[in-house]
Amino acid sequence: MKWMQIGHGKKVGDYGFAVFITILKYVALKHGTTIVKIDR
């Protein structure tokens, strides 16, 4: 989560969860990894 604070200048808690997932997907694409969403 530290890279999220550095890259976007906000605490992760300031974002809604949907926005957090969107940013996470963007960063994953940028670094060549995938995000897999699973049920509880």
Full PDB file with SEQRES, HELIX, SHEET, SSBOND, CRYST1, ORIGX, SCALE, CONECT and MASTER records, all heavy atoms in Angstrom:
SEQRES   1 A   40  MET LYS TRP MET GLN ILE GLY HIS GLY LYS LYS VAL GLY          
SEQRES   2 A   40  ASP TYR GLY PHE ALA VAL PHE ILE THR ILE LEU LYS TYR          
SEQRES   3 A   40  VAL ALA LEU LYS HIS GLY THR THR ILE VAL LYS ILE ASP          
SEQRES   4 A   40  ARG                                                          
HELIX    1 AA1 LYS A    2  HIS A    8  1                                   7    
HELIX    2 AA2 VAL A   12  ASP A   14  5                                   3    
HELIX    3 AA3 PHE A   17  HIS A   31  1                                  15    
CRYST1    1.000    1.000    1.000  90.00  90.00  90.00 P 1           1          
ORIGX1      1.000000  0.000000  0.000000        0.00000                         
ORIGX2      0.000000  1.000000  0.000000        0.00000                         
ORIGX3      0.000000  0.000000  1.000000        0.00000                         
SCALE1      1.000000  0.000000  0.000000        0.00000                         
SCALE2      0.000000  1.000000  0.000000        0.00000                         
SCALE3      0.000000  0.000000  1.000000        0.00000                         
ATOM      1  N   MET A   1       0.813  -1.191   0.000  1.00  0.00           N  
ATOM      2  CA  MET A   1       0.000   0.000   0.000  1.00  0.00           C  
ATOM      3  C   MET A   1       0.862   1.264   0.000  1.00  0.00           C  
ATOM      4  O   MET A   1       0.381   2.328  -0.335  1.00  0.00           O  
ATOM      5  CB  MET A   1      -0.922   0.010   1.217  1.00  0.00           C  
ATOM      6  CG  MET A   1      -1.951  -1.083   1.201  1.00  0.00           C  
ATOM      7  SD  MET A   1      -2.966  -0.909  -0.254  1.00  0.00           S  
ATOM      8  CE  MET A   1      -3.632  -2.518  -0.379  1.00  0.00           C  
ATOM      9  N   LYS A   2       2.114   1.104   0.375  1.00  0.00           N  
ATOM     10  CA  LYS A   2       3.000   2.274   0.427  1.00  0.00           C  
ATOM     11  C   LYS A   2       3.180   2.882  -0.961  1.00  0.00           C  
ATOM     12  O   LYS A   2       3.188   4.101  -1.120  1.00  0.00           O  
ATOM     13  CB  LYS A   2       4.343   1.853   1.003  1.00  0.00           C  
ATOM     14  CG  LYS A   2       5.203   3.005   1.431  1.00  0.00           C  
ATOM     15  CD  LYS A   2       4.608   3.665   2.632  1.00  0.00           C  
ATOM     16  CE  LYS A   2       5.631   4.558   3.293  1.00  0.00           C  
ATOM     17  NZ  LYS A   2       5.055   5.310   4.381  1.00  0.00           N  
ATOM     18  N   TRP A   3       3.318   2.033  -1.998  1.00  0.00           N  
ATOM     19  CA  TRP A   3       3.476   2.548  -3.358  1.00  0.00           C  
ATOM     20  C   TRP A   3       2.245   3.308  -3.811  1.00  0.00           C  
ATOM     21  O   TRP A   3       2.328   4.227  -4.606  1.00  0.00           O  
ATOM     22  CB  TRP A   3       3.812   1.428  -4.334  1.00  0.00           C  
ATOM     23  CG  TRP A   3       2.790   0.328  -4.371  1.00  0.00           C  
ATOM     24  CD1 TRP A   3       2.805  -0.818  -3.634  1.00  0.00           C  
ATOM     25  CD2 TRP A   3       1.600   0.271  -5.154  1.00  0.00           C  
ATOM     26  NE1 TRP A   3       1.693  -1.567  -3.910  1.00  0.00           N  
ATOM     27  CE2 TRP A   3       0.941  -0.932  -4.845  1.00  0.00           C  
ATOM     28  CE3 TRP A   3       1.035   1.126  -6.097  1.00  0.00           C  
ATOM     29  CZ2 TRP A   3      -0.255  -1.293  -5.433  1.00  0.00           C  
ATOM     30  CZ3 TRP A   3      -0.168   0.750  -6.686  1.00  0.00           C  
ATOM     31  CH2 TRP A   3      -0.788  -0.450  -6.353  1.00  0.00           C  
ATOM     32  N   MET A   4       1.077   2.940  -3.279  1.00  0.00           N  
ATOM     33  CA  MET A   4      -0.160   3.629  -3.627  1.00  0.00           C  
ATOM     34  C   MET A   4      -0.140   5.049  -3.081  1.00  0.00           C  
ATOM     35  O   MET A   4      -0.550   5.984  -3.749  1.00  0.00           O  
ATOM     36  CB  MET A   4      -1.349   2.858  -3.059  1.00  0.00           C  
ATOM     37  CG  MET A   4      -2.652   3.290  -3.625  1.00  0.00           C  
ATOM     38  SD  MET A   4      -2.789   2.755  -5.302  1.00  0.00           S  
ATOM     39  CE  MET A   4      -4.275   1.855  -5.177  1.00  0.00           C  
ATOM     40  N   GLN A   5       0.370   5.202  -1.867  1.00  0.00           N  
ATOM     41  CA  GLN A   5       0.448   6.533  -1.269  1.00  0.00           C  
ATOM     42  C   GLN A   5       1.461   7.408  -2.006  1.00  0.00           C  
ATOM     43  O   GLN A   5       1.218   8.586  -2.232  1.00  0.00           O  
ATOM     44  CB  GLN A   5       0.844   6.428   0.202  1.00  0.00           C  
ATOM     45  CG  GLN A   5      -0.220   5.810   1.066  1.00  0.00           C  
ATOM     46  CD  GLN A   5       0.254   5.575   2.490  1.00  0.00           C  
ATOM     47  OE1 GLN A   5       1.426   5.745   2.801  1.00  0.00           O  
ATOM     48  NE2 GLN A   5      -0.665   5.182   3.354  1.00  0.00           N  
ATOM     49  N   ILE A   6       2.558   6.807  -2.401  1.00  0.00           N  
ATOM     50  CA  ILE A   6       3.597   7.564  -3.093  1.00  0.00           C  
ATOM     51  C   ILE A   6       3.120   7.961  -4.493  1.00  0.00           C  
ATOM     52  O   ILE A   6       3.243   9.112  -4.892  1.00  0.00           O  
ATOM     53  CB  ILE A   6       4.900   6.740  -3.188  1.00  0.00           C  
ATOM     54  CG1 ILE A   6       5.492   6.547  -1.799  1.00  0.00           C  
ATOM     55  CG2 ILE A   6       5.907   7.409  -4.111  1.00  0.00           C  
ATOM     56  CD1 ILE A   6       6.606   5.533  -1.734  1.00  0.00           C  
ATOM     57  N   GLY A   7       2.538   7.014  -5.215  1.00  0.00           N  
ATOM     58  CA  GLY A   7       2.146   7.251  -6.597  1.00  0.00           C  
ATOM     59  C   GLY A   7       0.945   8.155  -6.760  1.00  0.00           C  
ATOM     60  O   GLY A   7       0.830   8.874  -7.743  1.00  0.00           O  
ATOM     61  N   HIS A   8       0.048   8.155  -5.796  1.00  0.00           N  
ATOM     62  CA  HIS A   8      -1.190   8.906  -5.968  1.00  0.00           C  
ATOM     63  C   HIS A   8      -1.387  10.007  -4.937  1.00  0.00           C  
ATOM     64  O   HIS A   8      -2.339  10.773  -5.024  1.00  0.00           O  
ATOM     65  CB  HIS A   8      -2.387   7.955  -5.963  1.00  0.00           C  
ATOM     66  CG  HIS A   8      -2.346   7.004  -7.107  1.00  0.00           C  
ATOM     67  ND1 HIS A   8      -2.710   7.368  -8.379  1.00  0.00           N  
ATOM     68  CD2 HIS A   8      -1.953   5.709  -7.197  1.00  0.00           C  
ATOM     69  CE1 HIS A   8      -2.552   6.334  -9.191  1.00  0.00           C  
ATOM     70  NE2 HIS A   8      -2.086   5.318  -8.495  1.00  0.00           N  
ATOM     71  N   GLY A   9      -0.545  10.077  -3.941  1.00  0.00           N  
ATOM     72  CA  GLY A   9      -0.562  11.185  -3.012  1.00  0.00           C  
ATOM     73  C   GLY A   9      -1.718  11.201  -2.029  1.00  0.00           C  
ATOM     74  O   GLY A   9      -1.969  12.195  -1.384  1.00  0.00           O  
ATOM     75  N   LYS A  10      -2.432  10.119  -1.911  1.00  0.00           N  
ATOM     76  CA  LYS A  10      -3.537  10.042  -0.953  1.00  0.00           C  
ATOM     77  C   LYS A  10      -3.435   8.741  -0.186  1.00  0.00           C  
ATOM     78  O   LYS A  10      -2.788   7.798  -0.620  1.00  0.00           O  
ATOM     79  CB  LYS A  10      -4.889  10.054  -1.665  1.00  0.00           C  
ATOM     80  CG  LYS A  10      -5.289  11.376  -2.243  1.00  0.00           C  
ATOM     81  CD  LYS A  10      -6.710  11.286  -2.747  1.00  0.00           C  
ATOM     82  CE  LYS A  10      -7.205  12.611  -3.260  1.00  0.00           C  
ATOM     83  NZ  LYS A  10      -8.589  12.538  -3.704  1.00  0.00           N  
ATOM     84  N   LYS A  11      -4.095   8.703   0.937  1.00  0.00           N  
ATOM     85  CA  LYS A  11      -4.200   7.444   1.649  1.00  0.00           C  
ATOM     86  C   LYS A  11      -5.191   6.555   0.920  1.00  0.00           C  
ATOM     87  O   LYS A  11      -6.138   7.034   0.315  1.00  0.00           O  
ATOM     88  CB  LYS A  11      -4.674   7.674   3.080  1.00  0.00           C  
ATOM     89  CG  LYS A  11      -3.672   8.407   3.931  1.00  0.00           C  
ATOM     90  CD  LYS A  11      -4.185   8.558   5.336  1.00  0.00           C  
ATOM     91  CE  LYS A  11      -3.188   9.324   6.168  1.00  0.00           C  
ATOM     92  NZ  LYS A  11      -3.698   9.589   7.500  1.00  0.00           N  
ATOM     93  N   VAL A  12      -4.976   5.254   0.987  1.00  0.00           N  
ATOM     94  CA  VAL A  12      -5.863   4.313   0.314  1.00  0.00           C  
ATOM     95  C   VAL A  12      -7.276   4.423   0.882  1.00  0.00           C  
ATOM     96  O   VAL A  12      -8.256   4.298   0.171  1.00  0.00           O  
ATOM     97  CB  VAL A  12      -5.319   2.871   0.433  1.00  0.00           C  
ATOM     98  CG1 VAL A  12      -6.267   1.882  -0.185  1.00  0.00           C  
ATOM     99  CG2 VAL A  12      -3.961   2.774  -0.223  1.00  0.00           C  
ATOM    100  N   GLY A  13      -7.385   4.718   2.163  1.00  0.00           N  
ATOM    101  CA  GLY A  13      -8.695   4.844   2.791  1.00  0.00           C  
ATOM    102  C   GLY A  13      -9.508   6.001   2.251  1.00  0.00           C  
ATOM    103  O   GLY A  13     -10.732   6.019   2.384  1.00  0.00           O  
ATOM    104  N   ASP A  14      -8.860   6.974   1.621  1.00  0.00           N  
ATOM    105  CA  ASP A  14      -9.571   8.115   1.053  1.00  0.00           C  
ATOM    106  C   ASP A  14     -10.329   7.727  -0.216  1.00  0.00           C  
ATOM    107  O   ASP A  14     -11.246   8.423  -0.634  1.00  0.00           O  
ATOM    108  CB  ASP A  14      -8.612   9.250   0.731  1.00  0.00           C  
ATOM    109  CG  ASP A  14      -8.046   9.888   1.995  1.00  0.00           C  
ATOM    110  OD1 ASP A  14      -8.607   9.636   3.080  1.00  0.00           O  
ATOM    111  OD2 ASP A  14      -7.056  10.618   1.891  1.00  0.00           O  
ATOM    112  N   TYR A  15      -9.910   6.666  -0.846  1.00  0.00           N  
ATOM    113  CA  TYR A  15     -10.564   6.205  -2.070  1.00  0.00           C  
ATOM    114  C   TYR A  15     -11.729   5.276  -1.738  1.00  0.00           C  
ATOM    115  O   TYR A  15     -11.673   4.539  -0.765  1.00  0.00           O  
ATOM    116  CB  TYR A  15      -9.584   5.407  -2.946  1.00  0.00           C  
ATOM    117  CG  TYR A  15      -8.498   6.240  -3.568  1.00  0.00           C  
ATOM    118  CD1 TYR A  15      -7.181   6.095  -3.180  1.00  0.00           C  
ATOM    119  CD2 TYR A  15      -8.791   7.163  -4.558  1.00  0.00           C  
ATOM    120  CE1 TYR A  15      -6.174   6.843  -3.756  1.00  0.00           C  
ATOM    121  CE2 TYR A  15      -7.792   7.917  -5.145  1.00  0.00           C  
ATOM    122  CZ  TYR A  15      -6.492   7.757  -4.743  1.00  0.00           C  
ATOM    123  OH  TYR A  15      -5.510   8.494  -5.311  1.00  0.00           O  
ATOM    124  N   GLY A  16     -12.733   5.264  -2.566  1.00  0.00           N  
ATOM    125  CA  GLY A  16     -13.758   4.239  -2.476  1.00  0.00           C  
ATOM    126  C   GLY A  16     -13.149   2.940  -2.962  1.00  0.00           C  
ATOM    127  O   GLY A  16     -12.145   2.934  -3.678  1.00  0.00           O  
ATOM    128  N   PHE A  17     -13.739   1.823  -2.607  1.00  0.00           N  
ATOM    129  CA  PHE A  17     -13.158   0.528  -2.966  1.00  0.00           C  
ATOM    130  C   PHE A  17     -13.132   0.324  -4.476  1.00  0.00           C  
ATOM    131  O   PHE A  17     -12.180  -0.223  -5.020  1.00  0.00           O  
ATOM    132  CB  PHE A  17     -13.923  -0.602  -2.287  1.00  0.00           C  
ATOM    133  CG  PHE A  17     -13.226  -1.933  -2.390  1.00  0.00           C  
ATOM    134  CD1 PHE A  17     -12.066  -2.166  -1.670  1.00  0.00           C  
ATOM    135  CD2 PHE A  17     -13.708  -2.922  -3.218  1.00  0.00           C  
ATOM    136  CE1 PHE A  17     -11.399  -3.370  -1.760  1.00  0.00           C  
ATOM    137  CE2 PHE A  17     -13.053  -4.141  -3.319  1.00  0.00           C  
ATOM    138  CZ  PHE A  17     -11.900  -4.362  -2.589  1.00  0.00           C  
ATOM    139  N   ALA A  18     -14.156   0.803  -5.179  1.00  0.00           N  
ATOM    140  CA  ALA A  18     -14.203   0.647  -6.638  1.00  0.00           C  
ATOM    141  C   ALA A  18     -13.064   1.418  -7.307  1.00  0.00           C  
ATOM    142  O   ALA A  18     -12.448   0.925  -8.257  1.00  0.00           O  
ATOM    143  CB  ALA A  18     -15.542   1.112  -7.178  1.00  0.00           C  
ATOM    144  N   VAL A  19     -12.780   2.597  -6.812  1.00  0.00           N  
ATOM    145  CA  VAL A  19     -11.682   3.387  -7.368  1.00  0.00           C  
ATOM    146  C   VAL A  19     -10.347   2.718  -7.059  1.00  0.00           C  
ATOM    147  O   VAL A  19      -9.447   2.688  -7.895  1.00  0.00           O  
ATOM    148  CB  VAL A  19     -11.716   4.831  -6.820  1.00  0.00           C  
ATOM    149  CG1 VAL A  19     -10.536   5.633  -7.326  1.00  0.00           C  
ATOM    150  CG2 VAL A  19     -13.016   5.511  -7.187  1.00  0.00           C  
ATOM    151  N   PHE A  20     -10.232   2.151  -5.864  1.00  0.00           N  
ATOM    152  CA  PHE A  20      -9.024   1.429  -5.492  1.00  0.00           C  
ATOM    153  C   PHE A  20      -8.773   0.263  -6.451  1.00  0.00           C  
ATOM    154  O   PHE A  20      -7.648   0.068  -6.922  1.00  0.00           O  
ATOM    155  CB  PHE A  20      -9.141   0.920  -4.055  1.00  0.00           C  
ATOM    156  CG  PHE A  20      -8.049  -0.022  -3.662  1.00  0.00           C  
ATOM    157  CD1 PHE A  20      -6.759   0.434  -3.471  1.00  0.00           C  
ATOM    158  CD2 PHE A  20      -8.310  -1.372  -3.488  1.00  0.00           C  
ATOM    159  CE1 PHE A  20      -5.744  -0.440  -3.111  1.00  0.00           C  
ATOM    160  CE2 PHE A  20      -7.303  -2.246  -3.131  1.00  0.00           C  
ATOM    161  CZ  PHE A  20      -6.015  -1.781  -2.943  1.00  0.00           C  
ATOM    162  N   ILE A  21      -9.818  -0.497  -6.772  1.00  0.00           N  
ATOM    163  CA  ILE A  21      -9.685  -1.623  -7.698  1.00  0.00           C  
ATOM    164  C   ILE A  21      -9.284  -1.135  -9.086  1.00  0.00           C  
ATOM    165  O   ILE A  21      -8.443  -1.741  -9.746  1.00  0.00           O  
ATOM    166  CB  ILE A  21     -10.999  -2.439  -7.759  1.00  0.00           C  
ATOM    167  CG1 ILE A  21     -11.272  -3.093  -6.408  1.00  0.00           C  
ATOM    168  CG2 ILE A  21     -10.958  -3.486  -8.869  1.00  0.00           C  
ATOM    169  CD1 ILE A  21     -10.246  -4.110  -5.971  1.00  0.00           C  
ATOM    170  N   THR A  22      -9.869  -0.021  -9.534  1.00  0.00           N  
ATOM    171  CA  THR A  22      -9.533   0.539 -10.844  1.00  0.00           C  
ATOM    172  C   THR A  22      -8.055   0.924 -10.904  1.00  0.00           C  
ATOM    173  O   THR A  22      -7.365   0.608 -11.874  1.00  0.00           O  
ATOM    174  CB  THR A  22     -10.413   1.772 -11.131  1.00  0.00           C  
ATOM    175  OG1 THR A  22     -11.782   1.396 -11.043  1.00  0.00           O  
ATOM    176  CG2 THR A  22     -10.127   2.342 -12.504  1.00  0.00           C  
ATOM    177  N   ILE A  23      -7.569   1.575  -9.877  1.00  0.00           N  
ATOM    178  CA  ILE A  23      -6.157   1.966  -9.833  1.00  0.00           C  
ATOM    179  C   ILE A  23      -5.267   0.735  -9.769  1.00  0.00           C  
ATOM    180  O   ILE A  23      -4.230   0.660 -10.438  1.00  0.00           O  
ATOM    181  CB  ILE A  23      -5.892   2.906  -8.643  1.00  0.00           C  
ATOM    182  CG1 ILE A  23      -6.608   4.229  -8.855  1.00  0.00           C  
ATOM    183  CG2 ILE A  23      -4.396   3.142  -8.450  1.00  0.00           C  
ATOM    184  CD1 ILE A  23      -6.622   5.130  -7.649  1.00  0.00           C  
ATOM    185  N   LEU A  24      -5.687  -0.257  -8.999  1.00  0.00           N  
ATOM    186  CA  LEU A  24      -4.926  -1.500  -8.881  1.00  0.00           C  
ATOM    187  C   LEU A  24      -4.807  -2.206 -10.232  1.00  0.00           C  
ATOM    188  O   LEU A  24      -3.735  -2.677 -10.605  1.00  0.00           O  
ATOM    189  CB  LEU A  24      -5.592  -2.407  -7.855  1.00  0.00           C  
ATOM    190  CG  LEU A  24      -4.787  -3.560  -7.301  1.00  0.00           C  
ATOM    191  CD1 LEU A  24      -3.552  -3.059  -6.581  1.00  0.00           C  
ATOM    192  CD2 LEU A  24      -5.641  -4.395  -6.373  1.00  0.00           C  
ATOM    193  N   LYS A  25      -5.900  -2.253 -10.983  1.00  0.00           N  
ATOM    194  CA  LYS A  25      -5.876  -2.867 -12.319  1.00  0.00           C  
ATOM    195  C   LYS A  25      -4.942  -2.105 -13.257  1.00  0.00           C  
ATOM    196  O   LYS A  25      -4.190  -2.703 -14.029  1.00  0.00           O  
ATOM    197  CB  LYS A  25      -7.283  -2.908 -12.914  1.00  0.00           C  
ATOM    198  CG  LYS A  25      -8.175  -3.942 -12.282  1.00  0.00           C  
ATOM    199  CD  LYS A  25      -9.552  -3.900 -12.913  1.00  0.00           C  
ATOM    200  CE  LYS A  25     -10.503  -4.866 -12.237  1.00  0.00           C  
ATOM    201  NZ  LYS A  25     -11.845  -4.793 -12.809  1.00  0.00           N  
ATOM    202  N   TYR A  26      -4.991  -0.779 -13.190  1.00  0.00           N  
ATOM    203  CA  TYR A  26      -4.127   0.045 -14.028  1.00  0.00           C  
ATOM    204  C   TYR A  26      -2.653  -0.227 -13.732  1.00  0.00           C  
ATOM    205  O   TYR A  26      -1.849  -0.424 -14.641  1.00  0.00           O  
ATOM    206  CB  TYR A  26      -4.452   1.520 -13.809  1.00  0.00           C  
ATOM    207  CG  TYR A  26      -3.449   2.459 -14.424  1.00  0.00           C  
ATOM    208  CD1 TYR A  26      -3.434   2.674 -15.800  1.00  0.00           C  
ATOM    209  CD2 TYR A  26      -2.511   3.117 -13.651  1.00  0.00           C  
ATOM    210  CE1 TYR A  26      -2.514   3.524 -16.381  1.00  0.00           C  
ATOM    211  CE2 TYR A  26      -1.582   3.971 -14.211  1.00  0.00           C  
ATOM    212  CZ  TYR A  26      -1.582   4.171 -15.579  1.00  0.00           C  
ATOM    213  OH  TYR A  26      -0.663   5.004 -16.146  1.00  0.00           O  
ATOM    214  N   VAL A  27      -2.303  -0.263 -12.462  1.00  0.00           N  
ATOM    215  CA  VAL A  27      -0.915  -0.502 -12.068  1.00  0.00           C  
ATOM    216  C   VAL A  27      -0.491  -1.920 -12.448  1.00  0.00           C  
ATOM    217  O   VAL A  27       0.630  -2.136 -12.903  1.00  0.00           O  
ATOM    218  CB  VAL A  27      -0.730  -0.234 -10.557  1.00  0.00           C  
ATOM    219  CG1 VAL A  27       0.649  -0.640 -10.091  1.00  0.00           C  
ATOM    220  CG2 VAL A  27      -0.976   1.232 -10.240  1.00  0.00           C  
ATOM    221  N   ALA A  28      -1.393  -2.873 -12.298  1.00  0.00           N  
ATOM    222  CA  ALA A  28      -1.071  -4.260 -12.663  1.00  0.00           C  
ATOM    223  C   ALA A  28      -0.793  -4.376 -14.161  1.00  0.00           C  
ATOM    224  O   ALA A  28       0.146  -5.046 -14.574  1.00  0.00           O  
ATOM    225  CB  ALA A  28      -2.214  -5.178 -12.259  1.00  0.00           C  
ATOM    226  N   LEU A  29      -1.612  -3.715 -14.981  1.00  0.00           N  
ATOM    227  CA  LEU A  29      -1.386  -3.724 -16.429  1.00  0.00           C  
ATOM    228  C   LEU A  29      -0.047  -3.085 -16.776  1.00  0.00           C  
ATOM    229  O   LEU A  29       0.675  -3.574 -17.642  1.00  0.00           O  
ATOM    230  CB  LEU A  29      -2.504  -2.951 -17.139  1.00  0.00           C  
ATOM    231  CG  LEU A  29      -3.676  -3.762 -17.645  1.00  0.00           C  
ATOM    232  CD1 LEU A  29      -4.794  -2.845 -18.110  1.00  0.00           C  
ATOM    233  CD2 LEU A  29      -3.253  -4.685 -18.750  1.00  0.00           C  
ATOM    234  N   LYS A  30       0.266  -2.030 -16.105  1.00  0.00           N  
ATOM    235  CA  LYS A  30       1.516  -1.307 -16.345  1.00  0.00           C  
ATOM    236  C   LYS A  30       2.728  -2.184 -16.050  1.00  0.00           C  
ATOM    237  O   LYS A  30       3.740  -2.102 -16.733  1.00  0.00           O  
ATOM    238  CB  LYS A  30       1.528  -0.056 -15.471  1.00  0.00           C  
ATOM    239  CG  LYS A  30       2.615   0.921 -15.764  1.00  0.00           C  
ATOM    240  CD  LYS A  30       2.407   2.167 -14.926  1.00  0.00           C  
ATOM    241  CE  LYS A  30       3.534   3.144 -15.096  1.00  0.00           C  
ATOM    242  NZ  LYS A  30       3.361   4.312 -14.246  1.00  0.00           N  
ATOM    243  N   HIS A  31       2.613  -3.037 -15.025  1.00  0.00           N  
ATOM    244  CA  HIS A  31       3.727  -3.891 -14.619  1.00  0.00           C  
ATOM    245  C   HIS A  31       3.641  -5.305 -15.180  1.00  0.00           C  
ATOM    246  O   HIS A  31       4.487  -6.141 -14.856  1.00  0.00           O  
ATOM    247  CB  HIS A  31       3.819  -3.941 -13.089  1.00  0.00           C  
ATOM    248  CG  HIS A  31       4.232  -2.628 -12.493  1.00  0.00           C  
ATOM    249  ND1 HIS A  31       5.517  -2.155 -12.547  1.00  0.00           N  
ATOM    250  CD2 HIS A  31       3.520  -1.671 -11.848  1.00  0.00           C  
ATOM    251  CE1 HIS A  31       5.592  -0.976 -11.960  1.00  0.00           C  
ATOM    252  NE2 HIS A  31       4.380  -0.654 -11.528  1.00  0.00           N  
ATOM    253  N   GLY A  32       2.609  -5.593 -15.972  1.00  0.00           N  
ATOM    254  CA  GLY A  32       2.515  -6.893 -16.627  1.00  0.00           C  
ATOM    255  C   GLY A  32       1.967  -8.011 -15.762  1.00  0.00           C  
ATOM    256  O   GLY A  32       2.220  -9.177 -16.033  1.00  0.00           O  
ATOM    257  N   THR A  33       1.237  -7.678 -14.716  1.00  0.00           N  
ATOM    258  CA  THR A  33       0.625  -8.700 -13.874  1.00  0.00           C  
ATOM    259  C   THR A  33      -0.897  -8.643 -14.025  1.00  0.00           C  
ATOM    260  O   THR A  33      -1.425  -7.741 -14.653  1.00  0.00           O  
ATOM    261  CB  THR A  33       0.984  -8.511 -12.382  1.00  0.00           C  
ATOM    262  OG1 THR A  33       0.565  -7.208 -11.976  1.00  0.00           O  
ATOM    263  CG2 THR A  33       2.462  -8.644 -12.148  1.00  0.00           C  
ATOM    264  N   THR A  34      -1.578  -9.616 -13.457  1.00  0.00           N  
ATOM    265  CA  THR A  34      -3.037  -9.643 -13.546  1.00  0.00           C  
ATOM    266  C   THR A  34      -3.638  -9.621 -12.154  1.00  0.00           C  
ATOM    267  O   THR A  34      -3.039 -10.077 -11.184  1.00  0.00           O  
ATOM    268  CB  THR A  34      -3.530 -10.903 -14.290  1.00  0.00           C  
ATOM    269  OG1 THR A  34      -3.031 -12.049 -13.606  1.00  0.00           O  
ATOM    270  CG2 THR A  34      -3.067 -10.928 -15.717  1.00  0.00           C  
ATOM    271  N   ILE A  35      -4.850  -9.097 -12.079  1.00  0.00           N  
ATOM    272  CA  ILE A  35      -5.617  -9.066 -10.848  1.00  0.00           C  
ATOM    273  C   ILE A  35      -6.767 -10.047 -11.003  1.00  0.00           C  
ATOM    274  O   ILE A  35      -7.510  -9.986 -11.984  1.00  0.00           O  
ATOM    275  CB  ILE A  35      -6.180  -7.651 -10.562  1.00  0.00           C  
ATOM    276  CG1 ILE A  35      -5.063  -6.622 -10.460  1.00  0.00           C  
ATOM    277  CG2 ILE A  35      -7.046  -7.651  -9.314  1.00  0.00           C  
ATOM    278  CD1 ILE A  35      -4.102  -6.851  -9.322  1.00  0.00           C  
ATOM    279  N   VAL A  36      -6.916 -10.949 -10.051  1.00  0.00           N  
ATOM    280  CA  VAL A  36      -7.976 -11.939 -10.086  1.00  0.00           C  
ATOM    281  C   VAL A  36      -8.922 -11.650  -8.942  1.00  0.00           C  
ATOM    282  O   VAL A  36      -8.517 -11.638  -7.781  1.00  0.00           O  
ATOM    283  CB  VAL A  36      -7.408 -13.374  -9.970  1.00  0.00           C  
ATOM    284  CG1 VAL A  36      -8.538 -14.389  -9.975  1.00  0.00           C  
ATOM    285  CG2 VAL A  36      -6.426 -13.653 -11.080  1.00  0.00           C  
ATOM    286  N   LYS A  37     -10.190 -11.404  -9.271  1.00  0.00           N  
ATOM    287  CA  LYS A  37     -11.198 -11.125  -8.255  1.00  0.00           C  
ATOM    288  C   LYS A  37     -11.902 -12.440  -7.900  1.00  0.00           C  
ATOM    289  O   LYS A  37     -12.393 -13.141  -8.780  1.00  0.00           O  
ATOM    290  CB  LYS A  37     -12.200 -10.116  -8.790  1.00  0.00           C  
ATOM    291  CG  LYS A  37     -13.184  -9.636  -7.774  1.00  0.00           C  
ATOM    292  CD  LYS A  37     -14.096  -8.552  -8.356  1.00  0.00           C  
ATOM    293  CE  LYS A  37     -15.114  -8.122  -7.339  1.00  0.00           C  
ATOM    294  NZ  LYS A  37     -16.041  -7.146  -7.899  1.00  0.00           N  
ATOM    295  N   ILE A  38     -11.943 -12.773  -6.617  1.00  0.00           N  
ATOM    296  CA  ILE A  38     -12.570 -14.010  -6.172  1.00  0.00           C  
ATOM    297  C   ILE A  38     -13.635 -13.698  -5.134  1.00  0.00           C  
ATOM    298  O   ILE A  38     -13.651 -12.631  -4.521  1.00  0.00           O  
ATOM    299  CB  ILE A  38     -11.532 -14.992  -5.585  1.00  0.00           C  
ATOM    300  CG1 ILE A  38     -10.809 -14.359  -4.396  1.00  0.00           C  
ATOM    301  CG2 ILE A  38     -10.536 -15.417  -6.649  1.00  0.00           C  
ATOM    302  CD1 ILE A  38      -9.940 -15.315  -3.628  1.00  0.00           C  
ATOM    303  N   ASP A  39     -14.542 -14.621  -4.930  1.00  0.00           N  
ATOM    304  CA  ASP A  39     -15.565 -14.487  -3.896  1.00  0.00           C  
ATOM    305  C   ASP A  39     -14.933 -14.734  -2.529  1.00  0.00           C  
ATOM    306  O   ASP A  39     -13.834 -15.235  -2.404  1.00  0.00           O  
ATOM    307  CB  ASP A  39     -16.696 -15.490  -4.116  1.00  0.00           C  
ATOM    308  CG  ASP A  39     -17.510 -15.157  -5.350  1.00  0.00           C  
ATOM    309  OD1 ASP A  39     -17.560 -13.972  -5.721  1.00  0.00           O  
ATOM    310  OD2 ASP A  39     -18.101 -16.095  -5.918  1.00  0.00           O  
ATOM    311  N   ARG A  40     -15.681 -14.375  -1.502  1.00  0.00           N  
ATOM    312  CA  ARG A  40     -15.187 -14.617  -0.152  1.00  0.00           C  
ATOM    313  C   ARG A  40     -15.086 -16.090   0.100  1.00  0.00           C  
ATOM    314  O   ARG A  40     -14.323 -16.642   0.736  1.00  0.00           O  
ATOM    315  CB  ARG A  40     -16.149 -14.034   0.882  1.00  0.00           C  
ATOM    316  CG  ARG A  40     -16.133 -12.561   0.903  1.00  0.00           C  
ATOM    317  CD  ARG A  40     -17.036 -12.067   1.994  1.00  0.00           C  
ATOM    318  NE  ARG A  40     -17.245 -10.620   1.855  1.00  0.00           N  
ATOM    319  CZ  ARG A  40     -17.957  -9.913   2.692  1.00  0.00           C  
ATOM    320  NH1 ARG A  40     -18.537 -10.464   3.716  1.00  0.00           N  
ATOM    321  NH2 ARG A  40     -18.096  -8.628   2.508  1.00  0.00           N  
TER     322      ARG A  40                                                      
MASTER        0    0    0    3    0    0    0    6  321    1    0    4          
END                                                                             
